[in-house]
Amino acid sequence: MSETWIGIALASAGALTTMAGAALYVLPGPGIPLLTVGIACPVTGVAILGSDATLR
């Protein structure tokens, strides 16, 4: 699996996790840890995509 696909997968999973964390934050539930992980995943995915863009 290439770095590009890992970055895309992390960004996609992070977007879904962020939405789930935001929903749990609004509704009664433990939303802060899920929201934190959800925000970190897309940032990491975009960083991986950005670092790979210079090598093309």
N, C-alpha and C positions, 0 to 999 in steps of 0.2 A: 504494500500500500504506500503510495507516494505521500509526500508532505502536503501536497495540495489537497488530496482527499481527506487527510487527517484534519487539516484546517477547516475544510467545509463541514465535516462531520461535527467538529467541536463547536463551530458557530451555529449550526442548526440545532444541535442538542442544547446548547446554551440558551438559544432563543426560546425553545419550548420550556426549559427549566425556569427561565426568568418569568414567563407567563404563569406557570404553575405556582411559583413562589409569590408572585404579586397577588394571585387569587387567594392563596393561603394567608397572606398578610392582611388582606381586607376581611376575609372570613376568619372566624376563630380557628386558629391552628398555628403550628410552628413555621411561619413563613420566612422569618429572617435568615436562617441558615440556608434554606433552599434558594432564596433570592440572592444571597451572597455568591453561592456556587453558580447560579444561573447567570450572574453578571460577569463572573470571572471566565467562564467558558468561551463566550463569544469574543471577549477581548483577547484571550489566548489564541483562538482560532484565527482571528484577523491578523494578529502578530505573526503567526506561522505563515499565513498567506502573503503578508507583506514581505517577510524575509525571503520567501521563495520567488517573489516576483522579479527580484534583481538578477536571479540566476538564469532566467529564460532567454 
